[in-house]
Amino acid sequence: MFLRIDDEVEVIAGADKGHRGKVLRIDRQKNKVVVEGAGRVWKHVRRSQKNPQGGRLSKEMPISVSNVMLVDPTSGKPTRVGMRFLDDGSKERFAKKSGASLGQIAPARKQHAKK
């Protein structure tokens, strides 16, 4: 999974299809992400000292990673994400549609450097 927190993604399946938002949290064990404004549900809260009013709170629920796609920074359209090694041996993420770099993943290593 090549998604990171604060990436802009678009929901491609489910009730919120077409919604764009930032990734707030990632659960790598369950393969789920929480996207800002997507997957909203009502949580009914009892009155307490912490929440004296009680009532219904709206919150985002996790969405499967397979239902979101990263938005390409150059074209603004959803794209797949790939990984490649640069000439100095560092690893980076890139958008498959445009080939634009999405940031470095790992520092330079000798065994991956081009000779």
N, C-alpha and C positions, 0 to 999 in steps of 0.2 A: 504494500500500500504506500503510494508516494504522495499522500496528502499531508499537509502540515496545517497547524493552527494559523488562522488569519488568511488562508487561501480563499479566493472567491470561487464558489462552486455553483452549479445549476442542478436542480433536482430534475432527473430525466424520467422518473417513474413514480407512480403513487398519487395520492390525493393532492400533493403540492407540486405536481409536475409543472415545470416552467419557472418556478421560483428561484431567485438568485439571492445568495447571502454568504456571509463569512462563516468559516468553520470555527466553532467555539470550543469544542472538545472532541477528542478522538479516543475511542476505546479499541485498542488494537487486538485485545483478546477476543472480543465479540464481533469485530469487523463492523463497527458502527461509528457514526459521526453525529454531532449535534450541530445543526445549521441554524444560523440566526433567522428567526421568523418562520421556520419550516417545521412541520410535525408538531404543531401546537395542540395541546389538550387542556381541559379544565381540571384542576385539582381542587377538590372540596376540602376546606380547612376549617377545623373546629376552633371556636374562640379560645384564646389562651392569653397569657401575659405577653408572650412574644408577638402574637397576632390578635389584638383585642377586638378587632372588627369581625374576624372570621369571614366566611363566604367562599367565593370561587377565585382561584388564582390561575392565570394562563401561563403555561410553561412549555418550553420546547422539549420534545422527546427525541431519542436517538433514531437515526435513519440508517439503513444498511448502506455500506460504502458502494455497493453495486448500483444503487439508485441515484448516485450523484456523479457529476463530471466536472473537472476543473475547467474554469473559463480561461481561454487563451488571452494573454495580456495584449497581444498585438491586434487580433481580429475581433475579440470580444465574443467569440463563439465557443461552445463546449468542445473540449479536445481531450484525447487520451494523454497520459503522461508517460514519458520514457526516462531511462537512465543511460548516461554515457560517460566515458572517461575522456578527459581533455588531454592535450599533448603533455602537460606537466604531470599527469597521473592522478589528478583530482577528479572526483566523481560529482556530476551535477544532474539535476532534473531538467527535462526540456519538454516543450509542447510538441506533440507529434505533428499537428497540422502545420505550424509555421516554423518549427525548429528553434523557437526562441528559448533562451535559457530562463529557468525558473529558480535558479539559486544553487549554491553548492551544497552537497550532501556530506562529503568526506574530504579530508585534506589530501594533499598530494602524497603518492607512494611511488617508490622507485619501480616496483615490479609492473605497474600499470603505465608508466611513462613511455612515450614513443621514442624509439632510439634514433 
